[in-house]
Amino acid sequence: MTGLTTPSPEAVHVSEEVALAVAEGTPVVALESTIFTHGLPRPRNLAVALEAEERLREAGVVPATTGVYAGVPTVGLSTEQITELSATDGIDKVSLRDLPVVAALGRHGGTTVAATAFLAHRAGVRVFSTGGLGGVHFGASESFDESADMTTLAATPVTVISAGVKSILDIRATLERFETFNIPVIGYRTTSYPGFYVTDSGHEIAFRVDSPEEAARVIDARDGLGLPQAVLIANPVDPAKQLPPEELDGILARAWAEADRQGVTGNASTPFLLDFIQRDTQGRSLEVNVEVYRGNVRLGGEIATALAAARKA
């Protein structure tokens, strides 16, 4: 007895549009829902979510916005569902471990990178665009505070386009953990790993691709080998639109000092630090966040299109 069960097809709802696109080989890109349930203020959250879908459609790509609606994990939320989730208070932030609980209790949920990657893969969607990844927190050697994104991506063969991990994390340790989990990290037209708000985190990575077609070849090679892990494409924000790196260093130092003064630890650290950055920059960090997301959605669409073209060829 292994204790494993066979997944039920009814456990995840895949919209008719997404299911048809996957079946026909039309480009599809998964989008997470926490960006509009938890990451951005109203009404900007809804505008950004709908804009991302619209830009993908204009490029001939089917958007698969993913979340939990009334207890139903859904790949391909409708506009009405996105609108309701964007306007509802108290929505759960759902990582992979939370999915069965939120589903059983019939609750709404915004899915994180881990949960979105899992659901997208279940639906046959190969490409997923997000903002920043979770990773290793400072002090994790004592607190063991590491994001479930990493362990999930080690066992979920999707392609994730991000602008690196969040700037408040221990990026060096995170890259080491990606290596331990055999997760390839590839720069898009760079070998300098981005730091979300900044183009260059100061850490080098070994590989780069210079076109969506090169990225598609890496993904097909991973699939051909039968490897189980995600491919991470690190797509830096435009240098002209980043936060000045020296300014960010000072903000982070002040943010950590204030967190220590207030005794903020554990799960409360991330939202506290991100909120501090937004207030300290008078909202400029929010604009960078949106630019990061736009760039990753665009690149995700291009890679999904290259994958579809390669399969048809």
Kinemage of the C-alpha trace (Angstrom):
@kinemage 1
@onewidth
@group {chain A} dominant
@subgroup {mainchain}
@vectorlist {calphas} color= white
{ca met a 1} P 0.000 0.000 0.000
{ca thr a 2} L 1.446 3.346 -1.027
{ca gly a 3} L -1.274 5.545 0.412
{ca leu a 4} L -1.609 7.353 -2.936
{ca thr a 5} L -4.983 7.906 -4.567
{ca thr a 6} L -5.943 8.511 -8.174
{ca pro a 7} L -6.820 12.199 -8.781
{ca ser a 8} L -10.460 12.809 -9.577
{ca pro a 9} L -11.089 14.706 -12.845
{ca glu a 10} L -14.033 16.433 -11.153
{ca ala a 11} L -11.806 17.910 -8.438
{ca val a 12} L -10.529 20.653 -10.768
{ca his a 13} L -12.730 22.658 -13.133
{ca val a 14} L -11.083 23.577 -16.428
{ca ser a 15} L -13.029 26.110 -18.466
{ca glu a 16} L -14.282 24.986 -21.845
{ca glu a 17} L -12.108 27.584 -23.576
{ca val a 18} L -8.921 26.399 -21.841
{ca ala a 19} L -9.714 22.703 -22.306
{ca leu a 20} L -10.360 23.209 -26.022
{ca ala a 21} L -7.162 25.238 -26.453
{ca val a 22} L -5.072 22.555 -24.728
{ca ala a 23} L -6.677 19.824 -26.843
{ca glu a 24} L -6.121 21.711 -30.101
{ca gly a 25} L -2.590 22.883 -29.331
{ca thr a 26} L -3.528 26.569 -29.132
{ca pro a 27} L -1.117 28.635 -26.967
{ca val a 28} L -2.285 28.919 -23.348
{ca val a 29} L -0.747 30.809 -20.409
{ca ala a 30} L -1.757 30.273 -16.791
{ca leu a 31} L -2.037 33.323 -14.532
{ca glu a 32} L -2.249 33.246 -10.745
{ca ser a 33} L -5.012 34.946 -8.781
{ca thr a 34} L -3.177 36.169 -5.671
{ca ile a 35} L -1.981 39.187 -7.638
{ca phe a 36} L -5.561 40.507 -7.660
{ca thr a 37} L -6.849 38.945 -4.414
{ca his a 38} L -3.872 39.899 -2.230
{ca gly a 39} L -1.117 41.646 -4.175
{ca leu a 40} L -2.606 44.860 -5.545
{ca pro a 41} L -4.990 47.462 -4.075
{ca arg a 42} L -8.491 48.047 -5.438
{ca pro a 43} L -9.480 48.987 -8.098
{ca arg a 44} L -6.031 48.541 -9.664
{ca asn a 45} L -6.138 44.810 -8.946
{ca leu a 46} L -9.069 44.132 -11.264
{ca ala a 47} L -7.737 46.414 -14.003
{ca val a 48} L -4.367 44.609 -14.026
{ca ala a 49} L -5.994 41.166 -14.040
{ca leu a 50} L -8.274 41.955 -16.962
{ca glu a 51} L -5.512 43.768 -18.854
{ca ala a 52} L -3.285 40.681 -18.638
{ca glu a 53} L -6.027 38.528 -20.124
{ca glu a 54} L -6.748 41.054 -22.854
{ca arg a 55} L -3.100 41.363 -23.889
{ca leu a 56} L -2.773 37.600 -24.179
{ca arg a 57} L -5.919 37.351 -26.293
{ca glu a 58} L -4.639 40.106 -28.588
{ca ala a 59} L -1.516 37.965 -29.117
{ca gly a 60} L -3.592 34.893 -29.991
{ca val a 61} L -3.015 33.241 -26.616
{ca val a 62} L -5.727 31.858 -24.333
{ca pro a 63} L -5.456 33.133 -20.732
{ca ala a 64} L -6.030 30.593 -17.965
{ca thr a 65} L -6.450 32.684 -14.824
{ca thr a 66} L -6.453 30.224 -11.942
{ca gly a 67} L -8.074 30.390 -8.518
{ca val a 68} L -10.609 28.769 -6.204
{ca tyr a 69} L -14.201 29.900 -6.643
{ca ala a 70} L -16.741 28.747 -4.041
{ca gly a 71} L -14.586 25.735 -3.242
{ca val a 72} L -13.903 24.777 -6.864
{ca pro a 73} L -10.259 24.947 -8.008
{ca thr a 74} L -10.628 26.507 -11.445
{ca val a 75} L -8.265 26.884 -14.391
{ca gly a 76} L -9.823 29.556 -16.567
{ca leu a 77} L -11.834 31.819 -14.284
{ca ser a 78} L -14.552 33.820 -16.033
{ca thr a 79} L -14.505 37.612 -16.099
{ca glu a 80} L -17.412 37.602 -13.636
{ca gln a 81} L -15.523 35.315 -11.259
{ca ile a 82} L -12.344 37.419 -11.471
{ca thr a 83} L -14.408 40.537 -10.788
{ca glu a 84} L -16.054 38.979 -7.737
{ca leu a 85} L -12.810 37.642 -6.297
{ca ser a 86} L -11.167 41.043 -6.827
{ca ala a 87} L -13.886 42.770 -4.809
{ca thr a 88} L -14.341 40.255 -1.973
{ca asp a 89} L -12.744 40.767 1.444
{ca gly a 90} L -11.246 37.957 3.488
{ca ile a 91} L -10.343 35.661 0.609
{ca asp a 92} L -7.947 32.863 1.536
{ca lys a 93} L -4.423 32.878 0.178
{ca val a 94} L -4.168 29.314 -1.092
{ca ser a 95} L -0.918 27.408 -1.424
{ca leu a 96} L -0.847 23.750 -2.415
{ca arg a 97} L -1.357 22.475 1.128
{ca asp a 98} L -4.481 24.635 1.485
{ca leu a 99} L -6.271 23.450 -1.659
{ca pro a 100} L -8.139 20.465 -0.152
{ca val a 101} L -9.229 22.466 2.895
{ca val a 102} L -10.541 25.452 0.937
{ca ala a 103} L -12.230 23.116 -1.545
{ca ala a 104} L -13.922 21.077 1.173
{ca leu a 105} L -15.159 24.184 3.000
{ca gly a 106} L -16.475 25.817 -0.173
{ca arg a 107} L -14.376 28.969 0.204
{ca his a 108} L -12.985 31.464 -2.287
{ca gly a 109} L -9.211 31.474 -2.683
{ca gly a 110} L -6.433 33.277 -4.512
{ca thr a 111} L -3.865 30.703 -5.618
{ca thr a 112} L -0.139 31.203 -5.050
{ca val a 113} L 2.642 30.137 -7.410
{ca ala a 114} L 2.650 26.627 -5.909
{ca ala a 115} L -1.101 26.056 -6.179
{ca thr a 116} L -1.359 27.693 -9.612
{ca ala a 117} L 1.511 25.629 -11.020
{ca phe a 118} L -0.082 22.421 -9.719
{ca leu a 119} L -3.522 23.242 -11.127
{ca ala a 120} L -2.135 24.431 -14.462
{ca his a 121} L -0.226 21.185 -14.879
{ca arg a 122} L -3.355 19.180 -14.016
{ca ala a 123} L -5.140 21.039 -16.810
{ca gly a 124} L -2.353 20.435 -19.344
{ca val a 125} L -1.202 24.072 -19.422
{ca arg a 126} L 2.562 24.214 -19.943
{ca val a 127} L 3.375 27.900 -19.376
{ca phe a 128} L 2.661 30.044 -16.316
{ca ser a 129} L 3.463 33.760 -15.932
{ca thr a 130} L 3.733 35.367 -12.512
{ca gly a 131} L 5.473 38.309 -10.843
{ca gly a 132} L 8.007 37.034 -8.311
{ca leu a 133} L 8.673 33.618 -6.827
{ca gly a 134} L 8.832 32.587 -3.205
{ca gly a 135} L 12.089 31.269 -1.822
{ca val a 136} L 14.300 31.081 1.245
{ca his a 137} L 13.746 33.716 3.920
{ca phe a 138} L 16.608 35.262 5.845
{ca gly a 139} L 17.227 33.261 9.009
{ca ala a 140} L 15.796 30.088 7.488
{ca ser a 141} L 18.653 28.041 8.970
{ca glu a 142} L 16.905 28.540 12.319
{ca ser a 143} L 13.279 29.206 11.350
{ca phe a 144} L 13.083 26.737 8.400
{ca asp a 145} L 11.053 29.433 6.639
{ca glu a 146} L 11.110 28.420 2.990
{ca ser a 147} L 8.376 28.878 0.422
{ca ala a 148} L 6.356 25.869 -0.738
{ca asp a 149} L 6.859 27.258 -4.249
{ca met a 150} L 10.252 25.554 -4.390
{ca thr a 151} L 9.229 22.035 -3.388
{ca thr a 152} L 6.154 22.185 -5.612
{ca leu a 153} L 8.135 23.365 -8.630
{ca ala a 154} L 10.622 20.539 -8.031
{ca ala a 155} L 7.816 18.078 -8.807
{ca thr a 156} L 5.677 20.005 -11.329
{ca pro a 157} L 6.847 20.142 -14.971
{ca val a 158} L 5.528 23.541 -15.984
{ca thr a 159} L 7.447 26.570 -17.223
{ca val a 160} L 7.325 29.591 -14.938
{ca ile a 161} L 8.192 33.088 -16.140
{ca ser a 162} L 9.050 35.436 -13.284
{ca ala a 163} L 11.276 38.402 -12.503
{ca gly a 164} L 13.230 36.359 -9.989
{ca val a 165} L 12.335 35.880 -6.364
{ca lys a 166} L 10.989 38.646 -4.177
{ca ser a 167} L 13.643 41.171 -3.146
{ca ile a 168} L 13.006 40.621 0.571
{ca leu a 169} L 14.246 37.014 0.349
{ca asp a 170} L 17.690 35.468 0.671
{ca ile a 171} L 18.389 35.214 -3.042
{ca arg a 172} L 21.738 33.434 -2.726
{ca ala a 173} L 20.214 30.712 -0.538
{ca thr a 174} L 17.195 30.451 -2.822
{ca leu a 175} L 19.364 29.824 -5.877
{ca glu a 176} L 21.249 27.149 -3.916
{ca arg a 177} L 17.953 25.460 -3.068
{ca phe a 178} L 16.841 25.562 -6.696
{ca glu a 179} L 20.079 23.739 -7.523
{ca thr a 180} L 19.443 21.168 -4.793
{ca phe a 181} L 15.956 20.531 -6.187
{ca asn a 182} L 17.344 20.177 -9.746
{ca ile a 183} L 15.239 23.114 -10.943
{ca pro a 184} L 16.879 24.829 -13.938
{ca val a 185} L 17.032 28.609 -13.683
{ca ile a 186} L 17.533 30.309 -17.035
{ca gly a 187} L 17.917 34.013 -17.684
{ca tyr a 188} L 16.042 35.589 -20.551
{ca arg a 189} L 18.746 37.447 -22.496
{ca thr a 190} L 20.871 37.681 -19.335
{ca thr a 191} L 22.960 35.645 -16.923
{ca ser a 192} L 22.391 38.179 -14.135
{ca tyr a 193} L 19.599 36.904 -11.929
{ca pro a 194} L 16.932 39.604 -11.505
{ca gly a 195} L 15.731 40.747 -8.093
{ca phe a 196} L 12.084 41.538 -8.869
{ca tyr a 197} L 12.156 45.307 -8.238
{ca val a 198} L 15.653 45.508 -9.774
{ca thr a 199} L 17.084 44.181 -13.001
{ca asp a 200} L 20.170 42.606 -11.417
{ca ser a 201} L 20.201 41.048 -7.927
{ca gly a 202} L 23.989 40.744 -8.011
{ca his a 203} L 23.886 36.960 -8.464
{ca glu a 204} L 24.961 35.162 -11.615
{ca ile a 205} L 23.237 32.155 -13.171
{ca ala a 206} L 24.771 29.682 -15.593
{ca phe a 207} L 22.400 29.707 -18.563
{ca arg a 208} L 20.455 32.104 -20.742
{ca val a 209} L 18.104 31.904 -23.709
{ca asp a 210} L 17.783 34.722 -26.200
{ca ser a 211} L 14.433 34.009 -27.822
{ca pro a 212} L 11.083 32.348 -27.098
{ca glu a 213} L 12.077 29.623 -29.559
{ca glu a 214} L 15.209 28.789 -27.553
{ca ala a 215} L 13.123 28.641 -24.390
{ca ala a 216} L 10.667 26.310 -26.145
{ca arg a 217} L 13.511 23.970 -27.125
{ca val a 218} L 14.649 23.745 -23.498
{ca ile a 219} L 11.092 22.951 -22.397
{ca asp a 220} L 10.667 20.272 -25.053
{ca ala a 221} L 14.035 18.762 -24.084
{ca arg a 222} L 12.926 18.616 -20.433
{ca asp a 223} L 9.703 16.896 -21.461
{ca gly a 224} L 11.538 14.524 -23.778
{ca leu a 225} L 13.745 13.418 -20.895
{ca gly a 226} L 10.702 12.878 -18.703
{ca leu a 227} L 12.030 15.120 -15.962
{ca pro a 228} L 9.497 16.158 -13.299
{ca gln a 229} L 10.657 19.648 -12.392
{ca ala a 230} L 9.689 23.108 -13.600
{ca val a 231} L 11.802 25.252 -15.883
{ca leu a 232} L 12.234 28.756 -14.469
{ca ile a 233} L 12.688 31.617 -16.927
{ca ala a 234} L 14.038 34.708 -15.169
{ca asn a 235} L 12.853 37.795 -17.035
{ca pro a 236} L 14.266 41.057 -15.639
{ca val a 237} L 12.260 44.239 -15.501
{ca asp a 238} L 13.298 46.981 -17.928
{ca pro a 239} L 16.270 48.825 -16.317
{ca ala a 240} L 14.541 52.135 -17.031
{ca lys a 241} L 11.561 51.046 -14.934
{ca gln a 242} L 13.298 49.375 -11.989
{ca leu a 243} L 13.670 50.869 -8.525
{ca pro a 244} L 17.163 52.349 -8.182
{ca pro a 245} L 19.182 49.494 -6.596
{ca glu a 246} L 20.900 51.733 -4.027
{ca glu a 247} L 17.538 53.131 -2.974
{ca leu a 248} L 16.084 49.642 -2.589
{ca asp a 249} L 19.015 48.577 -0.408
{ca gly a 250} L 18.292 51.444 1.969
{ca ile a 251} L 14.565 50.731 2.012
{ca leu a 252} L 15.125 47.064 2.806
{ca ala a 253} L 17.470 47.950 5.665
{ca arg a 254} L 14.837 50.259 7.152
{ca ala a 255} L 12.094 47.691 6.580
{ca trp a 256} L 13.970 44.937 8.400
{ca ala a 257} L 14.850 47.278 11.263
{ca glu a 258} L 11.194 48.268 11.656
{ca ala a 259} L 10.091 44.624 11.527
{ca asp a 260} L 12.561 43.799 14.294
{ca arg a 261} L 11.363 46.764 16.351
{ca gln a 262} L 7.734 45.668 16.062
{ca gly a 263} L 8.504 41.985 16.576
{ca val a 264} L 7.139 40.969 13.178
{ca thr a 265} L 8.200 37.403 12.335
{ca gly a 266} L 7.100 34.305 10.402
{ca asn a 267} L 4.257 34.507 7.921
{ca ala a 268} L 3.601 38.125 8.858
{ca ser a 269} L 7.031 39.226 7.609
{ca thr a 270} L 6.373 39.176 3.865
{ca pro a 271} L 3.210 41.332 3.804
{ca phe a 272} L 4.746 43.685 6.397
{ca leu a 273} L 7.935 44.196 4.375
{ca leu a 274} L 6.152 44.594 1.040
{ca asp a 275} L 3.753 47.108 2.560
{ca phe a 276} L 6.698 49.012 4.056
{ca ile a 277} L 8.392 49.155 0.638
{ca gln a 278} L 5.225 50.449 -1.009
{ca arg a 279} L 4.734 53.166 1.598
{ca asp a 280} L 8.395 54.151 1.668
{ca thr a 281} L 8.499 54.553 -2.113
{ca gln a 282} L 5.146 56.388 -2.100
{ca gly a 283} L 3.659 53.801 -4.404
{ca arg a 284} L 6.495 53.622 -6.922
{ca ser a 285} L 7.164 49.983 -6.007
{ca leu a 286} L 3.578 49.204 -6.993
{ca glu a 287} L 4.215 50.589 -10.473
{ca val a 288} L 7.348 48.428 -10.784
{ca asn a 289} L 5.292 45.431 -9.660
{ca val a 290} L 2.795 46.049 -12.458
{ca glu a 291} L 5.557 46.512 -15.055
{ca val a 292} L 7.173 43.259 -13.915
{ca tyr a 293} L 3.887 41.416 -14.347
{ca arg a 294} L 3.191 42.912 -17.774
{ca gly a 295} L 6.617 41.867 -19.022
{ca asn a 296} L 6.242 38.326 -17.740
{ca val a 297} L 2.761 37.929 -19.201
{ca arg a 298} L 4.029 39.138 -22.572
{ca leu a 299} L 7.011 36.753 -22.538
{ca gly a 300} L 4.819 33.884 -21.351
{ca gly a 301} L 2.577 34.423 -24.353
{ca glu a 302} L 5.553 34.440 -26.701
{ca ile a 303} L 6.976 31.216 -25.249
{ca ala a 304} L 3.570 29.488 -25.319
{ca thr a 305} L 3.229 30.506 -28.975
{ca ala a 306} L 6.689 29.146 -29.789
{ca leu a 307} L 5.846 25.863 -28.038
{ca ala a 308} L 2.613 25.518 -29.990
{ca ala a 309} L 4.375 26.262 -33.278
{ca ala a 310} L 7.105 23.690 -32.554
{ca arg a 311} L 4.528 20.996 -31.828
{ca lys a 312} L 2.583 21.708 -34.992
{ca ala a 313} L 5.777 21.660 -37.012
